[in-house]
């Protein structure tokens, strides 16, 4: 075995390279099929059968070419089993690599850590090999010396094998993460399209358009041309802003407020005798990012399901504050209170907004809808605070 390691390191180095390509394609097929049934470390562990078989072939070929005595079955079993031992060590290497990945800003310290782990795994490989040799040969002479010598023989190639397995674990993890990100981006794009369609549907809702046009008609009959023109301008601007959002998952709070103000201005013409919109937002928060159409949906629900259903209601209060790394936006109305015991139906705007929050921010964002003690409803939206700065070309990022 010592002669084999000394003479055939290069062959096995290239052999590991070939296996890596096979493993990568196997990972792709396993991932597309069912990741839960076939995990990456299982494929890599099974791949060690290939060098184990080649080790047996090499031993037979060497004895034939050099005129040595034929290898006994025990010797061939040792050649096979010594390589297969690393199949049992592979899950440990994957676990270590997953717990301490080679990534910034800990790249140097993790590299040193993995170097020491590679030495530890070399000792483990050599120890298991010696135990296997003792079981098969039952030769207990100079066990300690043989074990120490086997550690030094294993070190050069063993370190390289350990680092290759770490590289495979990183590659498969990045591959799976990339696929998950693609799925997440696809879901976000679909959810944004749904939100955009829902916002446009709300503005093109027959009742909304009928009420808006009816308001315009009343103003024209009352010879209030300025008021009629103002509503038409607001409606035009509302539709323009909705259609110009494209595929942006996030917008600034200032941009979202402009859309909300256009919507509220139209509704205020309908409820001019009682709708009292109030906005309490600091100018410094206008560049904060938030999910596109999220605030518009909350304001729409407050008017349609709260204020419009109570003839004595009219308060619409929108506030935004920053608490550490969290942006908190509240929409308050004094209309009909929400019943917390009734869940939002599937496909409802509130539930869609919550799904988008989970996709964009995970558990760092939330949307809470609760009855207001004085009457009405309070909607509280919390998202991670992040500013979107304008680019030189005038866009935001």
N, C-alpha and C positions, 0 to 999 in steps of 0.2 A: 504493500500500500504506500510506503514511503517513496518507492521508485515511481509509482503511478502519479503521486502528487507532484514530484519533482519534474517528471517528463511531460506531463500532460496538462499543466495549468493553462497554457495558452488555448488548447483545444476546448477546455471546459469554459474558459472565459468567453470564447466565441459562442459556445453552446448556450451559455446563460443569456447572451444577447438574443439568440434566436428564440429562446423560450419566452423572453420578455415580449417580443412581438406577438407570439402566439397567445400569451396571457392577455395582452391588451385587447386582441380581437375577441378572445373568450369572455373578457369582462364586458365588452360591448354587447355581445349576444346575451350574456347572463343578465345584464341590466335591462335590456329591452324585453327580456322574457319575464323573469321574476327574481328580483334582487334578494328577496327574503329567503328563497330556496337555495340560491347559489351565491355565496358571498365571495369576495375577491380572495381572501386568505385560503379558502378551500381550493380555488383553482391553482394558486401558487403552490400550496402544499402538494396537490396532486401532480404538479409539474415536476417535482423532484423524482418521480419514477423514471423520467427520461435519463438524467445523468446516472441514476442507479443502474439502469439496464446497460448503459454504455460502459460503466465501470466493470461490469461482469464481462462484457465483450472484450474490453481492453485487456483484462487479466488473461483471458483465454488466448487472445492474439499474441500477447507478450510471451507467454510460456511457449507458444508454438514457434514464434520467430527466433527466440533466443535459445531454444533447445532446453528449457528448464523442465523439471518434472511437472506433469499435469497437475493443475490446481484441484484440490479436493472440494467436495460439495460444501464443506464448512467454510473454506477459504472464499469460495464464490459467494456464499451467503453473507459473509462478513463484508465483502466488497459491495454487495447490493445494500445491505442494511446500514452500513456506515454513511452512505449518501442519503438514504431514506430517513435517517435520524433528523435531518434538518427539516423534514416535512412536519415533524412534531414541534420543532422550535419556531417554525414560521408564524403561528398564531401569536406567540409572545413578541416576535419582532414587530408584527402589525400593531399589536396593542401599544407597545412602547412608541412606535412612530406616530400613532394616532394621538397619543397623550402629549407628546412633545414634538410637534411638527417643526420642520425646518422652515421657519417663516420669520420675516422681520417683525419687530425689531430685535428678536432674540436669535438671529441667525448664527452668530459666532458662538454664543454660549450653548445653543442646542447642538451645533456641530461638534463641539468638544464633548458634550454629554453623550452623543451617539457614538463617538469614537470609543469612549470607555465602555459603553454598552456592547459595542462590537467585540471588544476584548473579552468581556464577560461571556458573551455567547460563544466565542471561540473556545473558552475554557469548558463551557457546558457541552459543546459539540465533541471536544476531545475526551471529556470524562465519559459521556455516553458511549463513545466509540470504544473506549477501553473496557467499559463494562460489558459491551457486546462481545468484544474479543475474548474476555475471560470466560464468558458463558459458552462460547463456541469452541475455544481451544483448550480451556481448563489448564492453561499454563500460567501459574502464579509466581513465576520467578521474576524478580526485579520489577515488580508491579509499579512501584513509585517512580522508578527511573523511566520506565516505558511511558507512563502517564505524562511525566514532565516533558519528555522528548516529543510526545505526540502533540502537546500543546504548542510547542514552538514550530512544529511542522504545519500545524493547522493555521497559525496566526496570519501569514500573508494572504492566503487564499480565503480564509474564513472572514477576515475583515472586509475583503472585496465583496464576498457573497452577502454579508450582512447589509452593506451599503446598497447593493443592488436590490435587495428585498425592500429596504426602506424607500428607495426610489420608486419601486413598483407600487408600494402602498400610497405614496404621494400622488403618483400619476393616476391611479384608479380613483382616488378620492377626488382629485381635481376634475377628472372626467365626469364622475357622478354629480359633483357639485355644479359643473357647467350645464349638465342636462337638467338638473333641478332648477337652475336659474333660467334656462330657456323656457321651461314649463311655467315658471312663475311670471316671467315677462309676458308670455302668451296670455296667461290668466289676467294679468293686470291690463293688458291691451284690450281684452274682451270686456273686462269690467268697466274700463274707461269708456269704451264705445257704448256700453249699456247705460252708463251714467249720462253720457252726452246725449244719447237718444232719449233718455227719460227726461232730461232737462228740456230738450227741444219739444218733446211730446207735451210737457207741462205747459210750455209757452204756446204751443199750437193746439192745446186742448180746446175742443169746440166751445165748452162753457167759458173758458178763459177768453178766447177770441170774441165770442158772442158778447160777453160782459164788457170787454174792452171797446168793441165797435159800438155797442149800445151807449157806453159812456161818451164816446166821441160824438155820436148822433145827438145826444142830449145837449152836449156843449155847443154843437153847431146850431141847434134849434134855439138855444139861449143866446146865440150870437157871441158865444165865448170862443172866438176863433183861436186866440192865443192858447187857451187851455187845450183845445182839440189838437192843435199843432204840437203842443208839448207832449201829449200822450203818444201821438204818432211817432215823434222823434224817440221817445223812450222805448216804444215797441220795436222800432227799427234798430236802435242801438242794442237792445236786449238780444234780438235774433242775431245780429252781427257778431256780438261777443261770444254767443253760444256756438255759432258755426265756425268761428276762427280759433277755437281752442285746439283743434287738430288732435294730436295723440299725447298731449302733456298730462302726465299723471299728477304733477304738482304745479301749483301756481302760487304767486305771492298772496298774502292776505289782502294787500291793496287791490290786486286785480279781482279777487273774488268779491270784495266789497263793492267795486264798481258794478259788477253784474247784479249783485243783490240790490243796490240802490236803484237801478233801472227797473227791476221787478217790483220793488216796493213802491216806486213812484207811480206805476200803473195801477197797482192795487189801492194806493192811497186816493187816487181819483175816484175809485168805486166807493171807498169807505171814508170819504173826506170828512164826514161828520164825527168819526170816532177813531180811525186808525192813527195811532200816535207812535211813529217809529223813532227810536232813540239809539244812537250809536256811541258807545263809550270805549274808544280804542285809541291808544297812544300812537302818535306818528312814528315812533321808533320801532313799532311792531309791524309796520306796513310791508317790510321786506321779508318777513317770516314766511316760510313755506307751509302749505297745507294742501290736502287732497283737492283736486279740481272738482267743482260743483258741490262739495260737501256742505258748505255754509248755505248755498242757495237752496239745497233740498231741505235743510232745517228750517229756514225762514219760510219757504213755501208751505211746509207742513204746519208751522205755527199759525199762518194766516188761514189756510184752507180748512184745517181740522180743529183749530182752536178759536180764533177770533171770529171767523165767518159764521160759526155755529152758535155764537152768543151775542145777541144784539146789544148787550151792555159792555162787551169787551172791546178793547182797542189798543192796549199796550203791547208794543213789540220792542223789546230791549235786547240789543246785541252788544256783548262786551267781549274783550280779549285782554288777557293778562299773561305775563310770563312768570313762571315759578321755577327758578333754577333752569334746568334743561328741558322744561315742558312748556308748550304753548297751550293755554286753556281758553276755549271759546265757548260762550254760553249764549243761548237764544231763549228768551223768556217771553211768554205771553200770558195774559190774564183771561183767556177764553176757557173753553171746555177742557177740563183736566183729563189727562190720559189715565187709563186703567192699567196699572202695572201688572195685574194678573192675566191680562190678555196679551199673548206674544204677538210680535209683528208677523204677518203672513209671509210665506216664502215669495221672494221676488219683490217685496216691498222696498221702497227707497231707503228706509232706515237699515234694513238688513243688508242691502247691497252696499251701503256705506260702511257698515261694520266689516263686511268681507274684504272690501278694499283696504281698510285700515289694517286688518290682519296680514294681508298680502304685502303691504308697503312697509309696515313697521313691526309686525309680530305682536308681542305682548306689551310693547312700549306705547301703544296708543289705545284709546277707548272711546266709546260713545255711550253716554248714559242718558236715558229719558226717564224723568220722574215727575210726579205731580207737585205743583207749587202749593205750599201751605196756605197762602192767601187766595188760592184759586188759580187755575191755569196749569201750565206745564213748563218745566225747565229742561232744556237739552244741553248737555255739557260734552263738548268734544275736546279731547286731549291728544296732542301729537308731540313728538320730539321737536324741540326748538332748533331750527336751522334757518339761516338767512340765505336768500337767493339774490346774488349780486348781479348787476347789469354787466354784460360784456361790451367791449368797445364797439361792436356792430349794432348795439342797441338791444340785443336779445338778453335774456336772463339765464342764469345758470346756478 
